Amino acid sequence: MPTRAAFPRLTAAMAALSCAVAVSVTTGGGGAVARSPVEDLVSERTVPGAAELSQDAHGAVRFTTAGVADVRTGRRILPTDRFRAGSITKTVIATVVLQLVAEHRLDLDDPVTRHLPADAAAALRRSGPDRPGYERPGPDGPEHDRPVTVRQLLGHTSGLFSYTDDSAFFGRVFGAGFAAHRYERHTAGTLLRTALAHPAYAPPGSGYRYSNTDYLLLGMVIRQVTGRSYATEARHRVITPLRLTGTSFPGVRTTLPAPHGRAYSPSGPGRDDGVADVTDLNPSAAGAAGELVSTLPDLNRFFAALLGGALLPPAQLRAMRDTTASGGRYGLGLFPVRLPCRRTVWGHNGEINGSYVQTLATADGRRVVSYRVNSDADISRTAEAKLLSTAFCPTRRTGRIG
C-alpha cells in the first residue's frame, strides 16, 4: 500500500533460511567500532526497531538488528519474526501472472477485460472515454479508446486511478480514521468501484504511474484464468516450492502469526513512547496489492530464486526487468535501484501500517539484502543509501563484493 521506494524513491501509494545472528555494530578497519547502517534506521520517537538480513554470493548470511521489536517488553527483533510486507506482494503476484504467460494461458498484450469476471470487465468498459478502462472496437480509435493490457497492469502504465489515492479511503485506512476502521473488511469489487469513481491519471500506455488498482485487477485475473484465488496460486507456485515457511496471505485475519514483534505508527490514538501500536488490522484493504506477511529469510530466498531463474523462464524474467515503458523506473513487478558505485540491483519494497521493508538483489540473485523497520514513519534516506552501498558496492580493500 502506501509505499515508498528506496534509492532513488518511487512515488507510490500503500511481506526457512537459517542464519547466523550478528550484533548491531560492526568492526571497522584497525579494530575500531563502526556504527552499523541499520542503527541509523532507528529513531528514538518514531522507529523503534530495524533489522537487515544479507546473503553474499558464497551463501554466507548475516543478520543485524537495532532497537526493539516491542517497546513494552524491550525484546529485540528476531530473524524469524513475521511482519506485513506491503507491496512486496506485487512481486509475488507478478511472478504468478508471468508463469501463466509462460504457460500460454494469457498474453501480456491481452486486453485485461478478456481475463476478468464479467462484472469487473463491465465496470471497466463503463468507466467512460476519459478513463483507461474505456474500450471501443477498432485499432485506429483515439488514444483513450485503447484497452488496458495485462502488461500495463504489471508495469503500472495502465493509467488507472489508485484506490488508495481516494482521500476518504486513505483517511479511514491509513489516516486519522484508522483506529475506528482498522478491522473493516474490504472486497476487491468495492475497492475497484472506489478506483473507477475517479478519472484516470492518463490514457493506458502513455506513461508510468504507480497504482494499487493495477494489482487489485491482476488478483482478479489470476482467479479468472486458473479458477483459484491469487493466494492459493501463490502458495502452490511460489511459497510451497521454495519452502517459505514464514510467508502467508492472511486474507481477513487481523493478527500476525507467531513469532512476531509489534508494528507502530507515529500518528494515531493510544501512543506508547511516541508511537501507536497498529499491529492488528484487517489486511483486505491491501489484497493482491499488499496483504503478504513474510520474514526476512523468506524474502531473501524468494528474490534469490526469482532473479536466479528458478521461478520463470528466461523470456519472462527478461520481461520482468524491462523498464522501457516506465522510462527506467519500473519493470513488471520489479524495479531497479542504481547505486553510487554504478551497480544496479533489483527488487521491491513494501509499506503498510506499521511496517516498511525492502529487498534488493544483484541481477543474478546471488547477493541479496532485505531490511525492515517496525514503523510506517519516514526513515533516513541517507541511512538507506549507506546500507545499500555497504551491502552491494565494492570495498577499497577487496575491490569486489560477495
C-alpha beads as a LAMMPS data file, in Angstrom:
LAMMPS data file: protein, C-alpha beads

402 atoms
399 bonds

1 atom types
1 bond types

-500.0 500.0 xlo xhi
-500.0 500.0 ylo yhi
-500.0 500.0 zlo zhi

Masses

1 110.0

Atoms # bond

1 1 1 0.000 0.000 0.000
2 1 1 1.267 3.442 0.552
3 1 1 4.795 2.538 -0.362
4 1 1 7.974 4.487 -0.692
5 1 1 10.806 3.409 -2.927
6 1 1 14.366 3.400 -1.820
7 1 1 17.289 4.998 -3.502
8 1 1 16.030 6.633 -5.659
9 1 1 12.498 6.520 -4.287
10 1 1 9.382 5.822 -6.323
11 1 1 6.250 7.836 -5.751
12 1 1 3.617 5.329 -4.728
13 1 1 0.627 4.598 -2.547
14 1 1 0.093 1.825 0.328
15 1 1 5.733 -9.135 3.361
16 1 1 13.461 -21.011 6.150
17 1 1 16.688 -19.806 5.665
18 1 1 18.893 -20.471 8.703
19 1 1 21.228 -17.619 9.524
20 1 1 23.925 -16.576 11.936
21 1 1 22.961 -13.630 14.142
22 1 1 25.434 -10.761 14.395
23 1 1 25.382 -7.838 16.784
24 1 1 24.141 -4.464 15.611
25 1 1 27.584 -2.888 15.381
26 1 1 30.425 -3.962 13.153
27 1 1 34.163 -3.592 13.449
28 1 1 35.908 -1.196 11.115
29 1 1 39.494 -1.162 9.956
30 1 1 42.134 -1.224 12.683
31 1 1 39.716 -2.729 15.194
32 1 1 37.661 0.470 15.640
33 1 1 33.950 0.017 16.237
34 1 1 31.947 1.277 13.265
35 1 1 28.301 2.200 13.512
36 1 1 26.045 -0.168 11.570
37 1 1 23.836 1.435 8.907
38 1 1 20.926 -0.484 10.488
39 1 1 21.259 1.595 13.644
40 1 1 20.695 4.746 11.606
41 1 1 17.273 3.456 10.524
42 1 1 16.075 3.631 14.139
43 1 1 14.600 6.831 15.537
44 1 1 14.044 7.223 19.271
45 1 1 10.494 8.558 18.906
46 1 1 9.179 7.177 15.614
47 1 1 11.018 3.982 14.549
48 1 1 11.547 1.577 17.475
49 1 1 13.390 -1.196 15.636
50 1 1 15.177 -2.192 12.448
51 1 1 16.786 -5.322 11.039
52 1 1 18.785 -6.401 7.988
53 1 1 19.470 -9.853 6.569
54 1 1 22.140 -10.117 3.895
55 1 1 23.413 -13.069 1.901
56 1 1 26.558 -12.865 -0.184
57 1 1 27.455 -14.679 -3.388
58 1 1 29.020 -17.530 -1.408
59 1 1 25.898 -18.146 0.692
60 1 1 27.220 -16.536 3.876
61 1 1 24.363 -14.947 5.814
62 1 1 24.456 -12.084 8.296
63 1 1 21.602 -10.749 10.428
64 1 1 21.896 -7.337 12.050
65 1 1 19.352 -5.691 14.317
66 1 1 18.976 -2.441 16.203
67 1 1 16.368 -1.071 18.589
68 1 1 13.449 -3.184 19.783
69 1 1 10.620 -5.274 18.368
70 1 1 8.308 -4.334 21.249
71 1 1 8.511 -1.049 23.119
72 1 1 6.736 -2.520 26.166
73 1 1 8.915 -5.597 26.681
74 1 1 12.125 -4.370 25.055
75 1 1 12.654 -7.633 23.163
76 1 1 14.794 -7.444 20.048
77 1 1 13.746 -8.315 16.508
78 1 1 14.278 -11.979 15.632
79 1 1 15.246 -13.268 12.165
80 1 1 12.082 -15.408 12.132
81 1 1 9.689 -12.603 13.117
82 1 1 6.653 -12.312 10.836
83 1 1 5.670 -8.850 9.617
84 1 1 3.446 -7.262 6.988
85 1 1 5.397 -6.927 3.747
86 1 1 3.080 -4.497 1.914
87 1 1 3.762 -4.059 -1.779
88 1 1 6.360 -6.806 -1.983
89 1 1 3.119 -8.728 -2.533
90 1 1 3.220 -7.282 -6.055
91 1 1 6.398 -9.153 -6.982
92 1 1 4.788 -12.444 -5.924
93 1 1 1.611 -11.651 -7.887
94 1 1 3.666 -10.626 -10.934
95 1 1 5.581 -13.910 -10.749
96 1 1 2.339 -15.902 -10.804
97 1 1 0.979 -13.885 -13.749
98 1 1 4.203 -14.324 -15.723
99 1 1 4.126 -18.068 -15.055
100 1 1 0.635 -18.101 -16.575
101 1 1 2.031 -16.192 -19.565
102 1 1 4.778 -18.801 -19.942
103 1 1 2.073 -21.491 -19.895
104 1 1 0.227 -19.655 -22.717
105 1 1 -2.854 -19.210 -20.532
106 1 1 -2.793 -15.474 -21.182
107 1 1 -0.654 -12.989 -23.097
108 1 1 0.977 -9.813 -21.833
109 1 1 -0.722 -7.771 -24.538
110 1 1 -4.203 -9.192 -23.986
111 1 1 -6.855 -6.641 -23.006
112 1 1 -7.375 -7.203 -19.308
113 1 1 -11.145 -7.290 -19.801
114 1 1 -10.645 -10.610 -21.578
115 1 1 -9.495 -12.151 -18.286
116 1 1 -11.743 -10.502 -15.732
117 1 1 -15.034 -11.555 -14.173
118 1 1 -17.976 -10.169 -16.121
119 1 1 -18.885 -7.528 -13.530
120 1 1 -15.349 -6.163 -13.277
121 1 1 -14.934 -6.161 -17.065
122 1 1 -18.231 -4.333 -17.453
123 1 1 -17.199 -1.769 -14.844
124 1 1 -14.020 -1.009 -16.786
125 1 1 -15.963 -0.668 -20.045
126 1 1 -18.461 1.663 -18.366
127 1 1 -15.739 3.879 -16.989
128 1 1 -16.023 6.251 -19.956
129 1 1 -13.816 7.525 -22.778
130 1 1 -11.821 9.779 -20.430
131 1 1 -10.674 6.797 -18.347
132 1 1 -8.307 3.962 -19.282
133 1 1 -10.910 1.239 -18.819
134 1 1 -12.854 2.503 -21.821
135 1 1 -12.684 0.015 -24.673
136 1 1 -14.094 0.615 -28.165
137 1 1 -13.721 -1.857 -31.052
138 1 1 -11.266 -0.942 -33.762
139 1 1 -7.471 -0.451 -33.693
140 1 1 -7.487 3.068 -35.084
141 1 1 -9.555 4.857 -32.489
142 1 1 -8.405 7.738 -30.312
143 1 1 -5.741 7.180 -27.683
144 1 1 -8.280 6.899 -24.879
145 1 1 -10.050 4.058 -26.698
146 1 1 -7.151 1.655 -26.223
147 1 1 -7.875 -1.174 -23.803
148 1 1 -5.756 -1.656 -20.707
149 1 1 -3.480 -4.671 -21.141
150 1 1 -2.034 -7.215 -18.731
151 1 1 1.443 -5.801 -19.384
152 1 1 0.304 -2.309 -18.430
153 1 1 -1.126 -3.524 -15.140
154 1 1 2.115 -5.308 -14.279
155 1 1 4.209 -2.244 -15.126
156 1 1 1.935 0.495 -13.728
157 1 1 1.360 2.110 -17.109
158 1 1 -2.402 1.464 -17.195
159 1 1 -3.235 4.997 -16.106
160 1 1 -5.887 3.673 -13.717
161 1 1 -6.552 5.705 -10.585
162 1 1 -5.158 4.029 -7.468
163 1 1 -7.947 3.319 -4.998
164 1 1 -5.582 4.224 -2.145
165 1 1 -5.406 7.768 -3.555
166 1 1 -9.096 8.249 -2.767
167 1 1 -8.949 10.741 0.105
168 1 1 -11.857 9.268 2.064
169 1 1 -10.488 5.730 1.749
170 1 1 -6.987 6.823 2.683
171 1 1 -8.251 8.657 5.750
172 1 1 -10.129 5.594 7.007
173 1 1 -7.430 3.025 6.339
174 1 1 -4.167 4.901 6.823
175 1 1 -5.069 8.247 8.352
176 1 1 -6.983 9.658 11.282
177 1 1 -9.807 7.136 10.927
178 1 1 -7.580 4.065 11.272
179 1 1 -8.498 3.258 14.881
180 1 1 -12.226 3.208 14.099
181 1 1 -11.903 1.293 10.813
182 1 1 -8.882 -0.992 11.323
183 1 1 -10.980 -4.192 11.386
184 1 1 -13.271 -3.399 8.457
185 1 1 -13.457 -5.955 5.660
186 1 1 -12.993 -4.808 2.066
187 1 1 -13.805 -6.724 -1.097
188 1 1 -11.966 -6.436 -4.391
189 1 1 -15.185 -5.309 -6.062
190 1 1 -15.665 -2.471 -3.593
191 1 1 -12.059 -1.343 -3.957
192 1 1 -12.395 -1.379 -7.745
193 1 1 -15.537 0.762 -7.549
194 1 1 -13.604 3.254 -5.419
195 1 1 -10.920 3.446 -8.097
196 1 1 -13.313 3.775 -11.030
197 1 1 -15.221 6.581 -9.349
198 1 1 -12.248 8.787 -10.286
199 1 1 -10.967 9.911 -13.682
200 1 1 -7.862 8.200 -14.952
201 1 1 -4.425 9.636 -14.391
202 1 1 -3.642 9.197 -18.084
203 1 1 -4.538 7.095 -21.137
204 1 1 -3.306 3.487 -20.980
205 1 1 0.269 3.024 -22.069
206 1 1 1.064 6.732 -22.056
207 1 1 3.353 6.735 -19.031
208 1 1 4.242 5.340 -15.628
209 1 1 2.099 5.990 -12.542
210 1 1 2.139 3.585 -9.600
211 1 1 -1.378 2.342 -8.870
212 1 1 -2.542 -0.286 -6.394
213 1 1 -5.605 -0.764 -8.619
214 1 1 -3.348 -2.445 -11.189
215 1 1 -2.533 -5.337 -8.866
216 1 1 -6.050 -5.471 -7.469
217 1 1 -7.110 -6.322 -11.039
218 1 1 -4.268 -8.806 -11.505
219 1 1 -5.539 -10.690 -8.474
220 1 1 -8.883 -10.969 -10.267
221 1 1 -7.139 -12.083 -13.465
222 1 1 -5.411 -14.955 -11.653
223 1 1 -8.713 -16.241 -10.285
224 1 1 -10.456 -15.916 -13.646
225 1 1 -7.701 -17.755 -15.540
226 1 1 -6.991 -20.519 -13.009
227 1 1 -10.262 -20.855 -11.111
228 1 1 -8.343 -20.358 -7.864
229 1 1 -7.558 -17.298 -5.770
230 1 1 -4.276 -15.445 -6.146
231 1 1 -3.345 -16.572 -2.622
232 1 1 -3.903 -20.238 -3.468
233 1 1 -1.948 -19.954 -6.722
234 1 1 0.916 -18.156 -4.995
235 1 1 1.098 -20.843 -2.328
236 1 1 1.083 -23.574 -4.982
237 1 1 3.566 -21.928 -7.340
238 1 1 5.902 -19.941 -5.074
239 1 1 5.512 -20.374 -1.321
240 1 1 5.390 -24.177 -1.096
241 1 1 8.067 -24.973 -3.729
242 1 1 10.513 -22.532 -2.106
243 1 1 9.615 -23.666 1.441
244 1 1 8.780 -20.140 2.545
245 1 1 7.535 -21.317 5.921
246 1 1 7.063 -17.819 7.350
247 1 1 5.145 -16.413 4.379
248 1 1 1.359 -16.287 4.079
249 1 1 -1.599 -14.445 2.630
250 1 1 -3.714 -13.632 5.700
251 1 1 -6.921 -12.747 3.838
252 1 1 -9.069 -11.200 6.565
253 1 1 -7.076 -12.493 9.541
254 1 1 -6.345 -9.466 11.715
255 1 1 -3.456 -10.847 13.794
256 1 1 0.052 -11.823 12.775
257 1 1 1.223 -15.433 13.117
258 1 1 3.854 -16.116 15.768
259 1 1 6.585 -15.228 16.266
260 1 1 6.210 -11.513 15.688
261 1 1 7.005 -8.195 17.242
262 1 1 4.751 -5.184 17.185
263 1 1 4.063 -2.638 14.431
264 1 1 3.975 1.083 15.134
265 1 1 2.879 4.375 13.652
266 1 1 3.874 7.842 14.872
267 1 1 0.291 9.054 14.493
268 1 1 -2.992 7.946 15.973
269 1 1 -4.508 7.412 19.416
270 1 1 -3.052 5.236 22.161
271 1 1 0.563 6.150 21.534
272 1 1 3.333 4.492 23.534
273 1 1 6.665 6.340 23.635
274 1 1 5.598 8.490 20.696
275 1 1 4.140 5.681 18.555
276 1 1 0.775 3.930 18.314
277 1 1 0.542 0.141 18.157
278 1 1 -1.065 -0.744 14.798
279 1 1 -0.111 -4.429 14.691
280 1 1 -3.625 -5.814 14.361
281 1 1 -5.681 -4.819 11.320
282 1 1 -7.772 -6.330 8.550
283 1 1 -5.419 -6.551 5.530
284 1 1 -8.229 -6.953 2.982
285 1 1 -7.799 -3.256 2.189
286 1 1 -4.464 -4.262 0.673
287 1 1 -5.448 -7.521 -1.023
288 1 1 -3.396 -8.520 -4.056
289 1 1 -1.626 -5.163 -3.906
290 1 1 -0.155 -5.598 -0.435
291 1 1 -1.508 -8.185 2.043
292 1 1 1.528 -10.507 2.226
293 1 1 3.043 -11.499 5.584
294 1 1 6.630 -12.729 5.477
295 1 1 10.059 -12.918 7.146
296 1 1 13.443 -11.565 6.130
297 1 1 14.854 -15.056 5.365
298 1 1 11.830 -15.886 3.194
299 1 1 12.124 -12.653 1.232
300 1 1 15.814 -13.288 0.598
301 1 1 15.079 -16.802 -0.586
302 1 1 12.227 -15.668 -2.865
303 1 1 14.159 -12.888 -4.599
304 1 1 17.289 -15.051 -4.936
305 1 1 15.198 -17.777 -6.599
306 1 1 13.298 -15.342 -8.808
307 1 1 16.317 -13.443 -10.128
308 1 1 18.339 -16.642 -10.318
309 1 1 15.863 -18.083 -12.818
310 1 1 14.224 -20.731 -10.625
311 1 1 10.674 -19.392 -10.966
312 1 1 10.406 -18.004 -14.506
313 1 1 11.707 -18.962 -17.952
314 1 1 14.324 -16.560 -19.408
315 1 1 11.838 -14.715 -21.638
316 1 1 9.514 -13.869 -18.770
317 1 1 12.381 -12.898 -16.466
318 1 1 13.696 -10.546 -19.156
319 1 1 10.222 -9.014 -19.457
320 1 1 10.120 -8.551 -15.697
321 1 1 13.302 -6.453 -15.846
322 1 1 12.283 -4.480 -18.942
323 1 1 11.770 -0.881 -17.791
324 1 1 11.332 0.673 -21.242
325 1 1 7.665 1.606 -20.788
326 1 1 8.327 3.356 -17.486
327 1 1 11.387 5.272 -18.583
328 1 1 13.663 3.114 -16.458
329 1 1 11.653 3.331 -13.241
330 1 1 9.775 0.031 -13.038
331 1 1 9.645 -3.311 -14.805
332 1 1 6.881 -5.880 -14.337
333 1 1 6.730 -6.281 -10.566
334 1 1 10.371 -5.305 -10.013
335 1 1 12.218 -2.014 -10.014
336 1 1 15.910 -1.158 -10.418
337 1 1 17.935 0.776 -7.863
338 1 1 21.091 2.385 -9.218
339 1 1 23.791 2.779 -6.594
340 1 1 26.543 5.435 -6.428
341 1 1 29.106 2.770 -7.418
342 1 1 27.177 2.398 -10.730
343 1 1 25.886 -1.021 -9.771
344 1 1 22.187 -1.717 -10.415
345 1 1 20.251 -4.007 -8.107
346 1 1 16.678 -5.243 -8.468
347 1 1 13.812 -5.761 -6.069
348 1 1 10.772 -4.189 -4.487
349 1 1 9.688 -2.546 -1.286
350 1 1 6.542 -2.543 0.774
351 1 1 4.844 -0.198 3.182
352 1 1 1.699 -0.758 5.172
353 1 1 0.501 0.403 8.587
354 1 1 3.394 -0.092 10.992
355 1 1 5.855 -1.668 8.576
356 1 1 8.360 -0.800 5.883
357 1 1 10.581 -3.385 4.143
358 1 1 12.748 -3.577 1.067
359 1 1 14.502 -6.477 -0.654
360 1 1 17.131 -5.926 -3.340
361 1 1 19.444 -8.315 -5.150
362 1 1 22.039 -8.434 -7.872
363 1 1 20.699 -9.287 -11.326
364 1 1 21.680 -12.945 -10.929
365 1 1 20.150 -13.201 -7.440
366 1 1 23.423 -14.382 -5.892
367 1 1 23.690 -11.474 -3.459
368 1 1 20.519 -10.306 -1.728
369 1 1 19.654 -7.946 1.113
370 1 1 16.379 -7.428 2.950
371 1 1 15.878 -4.790 5.610
372 1 1 12.868 -3.619 7.563
373 1 1 11.622 -1.281 10.251
374 1 1 8.610 -1.805 12.521
375 1 1 7.086 1.582 11.758
376 1 1 5.491 3.434 8.864
377 1 1 7.352 6.629 9.747
378 1 1 9.766 8.045 7.199
379 1 1 13.271 6.704 7.644
380 1 1 16.525 8.373 6.727
381 1 1 17.245 8.267 3.014
382 1 1 20.901 8.744 3.850
383 1 1 20.802 5.675 6.101
384 1 1 19.152 3.592 3.367
385 1 1 21.716 4.719 0.806
386 1 1 24.557 3.883 3.207
387 1 1 23.088 0.460 3.953
388 1 1 22.782 -0.385 0.260
389 1 1 26.229 0.902 -0.614
390 1 1 27.706 -1.128 2.230
391 1 1 25.849 -4.227 1.036
392 1 1 26.450 -4.020 -2.699
393 1 1 29.306 -1.687 -3.599
394 1 1 32.905 -2.936 -3.834
395 1 1 35.193 -2.003 -0.970
396 1 1 38.591 -0.448 -1.415
397 1 1 40.148 -3.308 0.499
398 1 1 38.773 -6.142 -1.629
399 1 1 37.743 -4.399 -4.830
400 1 1 34.735 -6.703 -5.054
401 1 1 31.613 -7.847 -3.238
402 1 1 30.446 -11.286 -2.256

Bonds

1 1 1 2
2 1 2 3
3 1 3 4
4 1 4 5
5 1 5 6
6 1 6 7
7 1 7 8
8 1 8 9
9 1 9 10
10 1 10 11
11 1 11 12
12 1 12 13
13 1 13 14
14 1 16 17
15 1 17 18
16 1 18 19
17 1 19 20
18 1 20 21
19 1 21 22
20 1 22 23
21 1 23 24
22 1 24 25
23 1 25 26
24 1 26 27
25 1 27 28
26 1 28 29
27 1 29 30
28 1 30 31
29 1 31 32
30 1 32 33
31 1 33 34
32 1 34 35
33 1 35 36
34 1 36 37
35 1 37 38
36 1 38 39
37 1 39 40
38 1 40 41
39 1 41 42
40 1 42 43
41 1 43 44
42 1 44 45
43 1 45 46
44 1 46 47
45 1 47 48
46 1 48 49
47 1 49 50
48 1 50 51
49 1 51 52
50 1 52 53
51 1 53 54
52 1 54 55
53 1 55 56
54 1 56 57
55 1 57 58
56 1 58 59
57 1 59 60
58 1 60 61
59 1 61 62
60 1 62 63
61 1 63 64
62 1 64 65
63 1 65 66
64 1 66 67
65 1 67 68
66 1 68 69
67 1 69 70
68 1 70 71
69 1 71 72
70 1 72 73
71 1 73 74
72 1 74 75
73 1 75 76
74 1 76 77
75 1 77 78
76 1 78 79
77 1 79 80
78 1 80 81
79 1 81 82
80 1 82 83
81 1 83 84
82 1 84 85
83 1 85 86
84 1 86 87
85 1 87 88
86 1 88 89
87 1 89 90
88 1 90 91
89 1 91 92
90 1 92 93
91 1 93 94
92 1 94 95
93 1 95 96
94 1 96 97
95 1 97 98
96 1 98 99
97 1 99 100
98 1 100 101
99 1 101 102
100 1 102 103
101 1 103 104
102 1 104 105
103 1 105 106
104 1 106 107
105 1 107 108
106 1 108 109
107 1 109 110
108 1 110 111
109 1 111 112
110 1 112 113
111 1 113 114
112 1 114 115
113 1 115 116
114 1 116 117
115 1 117 118
116 1 118 119
117 1 119 120
118 1 120 121
119 1 121 122
120 1 122 123
121 1 123 124
122 1 124 125
123 1 125 126
124 1 126 127
125 1 127 128
126 1 128 129
127 1 129 130
128 1 130 131
129 1 131 132
130 1 132 133
131 1 133 134
132 1 134 135
133 1 135 136
134 1 136 137
135 1 137 138
136 1 138 139
137 1 139 140
138 1 140 141
139 1 141 142
140 1 142 143
141 1 143 144
142 1 144 145
143 1 145 146
144 1 146 147
145 1 147 148
146 1 148 149
147 1 149 150
148 1 150 151
149 1 151 152
150 1 152 153
151 1 153 154
152 1 154 155
153 1 155 156
154 1 156 157
155 1 157 158
156 1 158 159
157 1 159 160
158 1 160 161
159 1 161 162
160 1 162 163
161 1 163 164
162 1 164 165
163 1 165 166
164 1 166 167
165 1 167 168
166 1 168 169
167 1 169 170
168 1 170 171
169 1 171 172
170 1 172 173
171 1 173 174
172 1 174 175
173 1 175 176
174 1 176 177
175 1 177 178
176 1 178 179
177 1 179 180
178 1 180 181
179 1 181 182
180 1 182 183
181 1 183 184
182 1 184 185
183 1 185 186
184 1 186 187
185 1 187 188
186 1 188 189
187 1 189 190
188 1 190 191
189 1 191 192
190 1 192 193
191 1 193 194
192 1 194 195
193 1 195 196
194 1 196 197
195 1 197 198
196 1 198 199
197 1 199 200
198 1 200 201
199 1 201 202
200 1 202 203
201 1 203 204
202 1 204 205
203 1 205 206
204 1 206 207
205 1 207 208
206 1 208 209
207 1 209 210
208 1 210 211
209 1 211 212
210 1 212 213
211 1 213 214
212 1 214 215
213 1 215 216
214 1 216 217
215 1 217 218
216 1 218 219
217 1 219 220
218 1 220 221
219 1 221 222
220 1 222 223
221 1 223 224
222 1 224 225
223 1 225 226
224 1 226 227
225 1 227 228
226 1 228 229
227 1 229 230
228 1 230 231
229 1 231 232
230 1 232 233
231 1 233 234
232 1 234 235
233 1 235 236
234 1 236 237
235 1 237 238
236 1 238 239
237 1 239 240
238 1 240 241
239 1 241 242
240 1 242 243
241 1 243 244
242 1 244 245
243 1 245 246
244 1 246 247
245 1 247 248
246 1 248 249
247 1 249 250
248 1 250 251
249 1 251 252
250 1 252 253
251 1 253 254
252 1 254 255
253 1 255 256
254 1 256 257
255 1 257 258
256 1 258 259
257 1 259 260
258 1 260 261
259 1 261 262
260 1 262 263
261 1 263 264
262 1 264 265
263 1 265 266
264 1 266 267
265 1 267 268
266 1 268 269
267 1 269 270
268 1 270 271
269 1 271 272
270 1 272 273
271 1 273 274
272 1 274 275
273 1 275 276
274 1 276 277
275 1 277 278
276 1 278 279
277 1 279 280
278 1 280 281
279 1 281 282
280 1 282 283
281 1 283 284
282 1 284 285
283 1 285 286
284 1 286 287
285 1 287 288
286 1 288 289
287 1 289 290
288 1 290 291
289 1 291 292
290 1 292 293
291 1 293 294
292 1 294 295
293 1 295 296
294 1 296 297
295 1 297 298
296 1 298 299
297 1 299 300
298 1 300 301
299 1 301 302
300 1 302 303
301 1 303 304
302 1 304 305
303 1 305 306
304 1 306 307
305 1 307 308
306 1 308 309
307 1 309 310
308 1 310 311
309 1 311 312
310 1 312 313
311 1 313 314
312 1 314 315
313 1 315 316
314 1 316 317
315 1 317 318
316 1 318 319
317 1 319 320
318 1 320 321
319 1 321 322
320 1 322 323
321 1 323 324
322 1 324 325
323 1 325 326
324 1 326 327
325 1 327 328
326 1 328 329
327 1 329 330
328 1 330 331
329 1 331 332
330 1 332 333
331 1 333 334
332 1 334 335
333 1 335 336
334 1 336 337
335 1 337 338
336 1 338 339
337 1 339 340
338 1 340 341
339 1 341 342
340 1 342 343
341 1 343 344
342 1 344 345
343 1 345 346
344 1 346 347
345 1 347 348
346 1 348 349
347 1 349 350
348 1 350 351
349 1 351 352
350 1 352 353
351 1 353 354
352 1 354 355
353 1 355 356
354 1 356 357
355 1 357 358
356 1 358 359
357 1 359 360
358 1 360 361
359 1 361 362
360 1 362 363
361 1 363 364
362 1 364 365
363 1 365 366
364 1 366 367
365 1 367 368
366 1 368 369
367 1 369 370
368 1 370 371
369 1 371 372
370 1 372 373
371 1 373 374
372 1 374 375
373 1 375 376
374 1 376 377
375 1 377 378
376 1 378 379
377 1 379 380
378 1 380 381
379 1 381 382
380 1 382 383
381 1 383 384
382 1 384 385
383 1 385 386
384 1 386 387
385 1 387 388
386 1 388 389
387 1 389 390
388 1 390 391
389 1 391 392
390 1 392 393
391 1 393 394
392 1 394 395
393 1 395 396
394 1 396 397
395 1 397 398
396 1 398 399
397 1 399 400
398 1 400 401
399 1 401 402
